[in-house]
Amino acid sequence: MVSIILKRGKEKAVLQRHPWVFSGALQQVNGKPENGQLVSVLAFDKQFLAYGHYNAQSRVAIRLLEWDEAHTPNEAWWRKRIQSAIANRSHILTPKTNTCRLVYSESDYLPGLIVDKYADYLSVQILTTGIERNKTIIINELQKLTGAKGIYDKSDLTARAHDGLEASSGILWGEFPPEYVEVMENGIKYHINIAEGQKSGFYCDQRHNRNNVAAYLKGKTVLDCFSYSGGFSLNALAAGAAQVTAVDSSALAIETLQKNIVLNAFDVTKTKTIHSDVNKQLRLFKEQEVVFDAIILDPPKYAPSRSALDKAARAYKDLNRMAMQLLPTGGLLATFSCSGAVDMETFKQIIAWAALDAGKEIQIIQQLHQPEDHPVRVSFTEGEYLKGLLLRIV
Ligand code: SAH
């Protein structure tokens, strides 16, 4: 096996089990490894540190897989890692929930692999050359463990470009999923368009938060901003909300949400959908002096990296300020950020500024996070991205 020696001092992060080795940390590559090839990583004094996947094109030159020298990642190793990721989720899948994330990349010690389950179908994102090279074993094991009817490749992501990979999508195993796959989450049914939908098809990371927030919405008028296929709207209706208004700029999202209301036999007269830009719509509501009892803000990632933090902070602040202005005393705001670069403390600070600008006094009544099928490894806190606050206007 090709070995790579790190510069003096660069072993520290590896010993702390961080799974990334940046290209600047490499002292010497012994051989000519191909992209995605398994290599062993040695400290400057030649002591074994870990096994990983090498990629000459990526800023992350080695993605570490295994720290025990006796456990060389072979076929049995791959199968075991997938088995353990899936076994850890077995209790999430119940008669009321047949969708969740089965594999979450570095957090499941499988860097570059994301697998989401949608009833009988799996949606897979392969983000690295290392995972590409082991695709056959991975797909076989996933099929064996889940009995999936079809496994769909949804790797059309810019992230792949970092590893020199082209976007790719299509069927990897079995049947092509139907245009709309029906899934259930917390007893609520959703149509999911795996091939055309956003991300891998659905945002299963909001499963608990949808439930938590809905518990406050009985009899309330609710504005669900960035609704996508209606995760928060449908939970609000199930909890007895008086009226729900959903806003999203994607026509497919609005169309899917409307289908989902019918699918669950909810009262269509209680729901209004608006195909528009949220910022524009919030301004319009302010001009029209429309108010709501509760607002949900679940925007896309505003800060894709740390360098975008300042701009993103302003965007989050403006968005939250505008929403707060539509809420009376006692009103509720469930506000989220899925930017990894914005940590909870920073997010709270942004919200505090928004409240000052809006002239509102607010209380945090719940702090919300990504669910357990998106675990956070203590040695890889980069895996923590979703945070939310449930606020009350006082
Ligand atoms: N709350 C959703 C997930 C939201 S994902 C759920 O529970 O499933 C973010 C959504 O924001 C996407 O559907 C995207 O189409 C929408 N979006 C992005 N920018 C927008 C904008 N400026 N105005 C309105 N919607 C926007």
Boltz pocket constraint, residues with backbone or C-beta under 6 A from the ligand:
constraints:
  - pocket:
      binder: B
      contacts: [[A, 198], [A, 202], [A, 203], [A, 206], [A, 225], [A, 226], [A, 227], [A, 228], [A, 229], [A, 230], [A, 231], [A, 232], [A, 247], [A, 248], [A, 249], [A, 250], [A, 253], [A, 276], [A, 277], [A, 278], [A, 279], [A, 298], [A, 299], [A, 300]]
      max_distance: 6.0
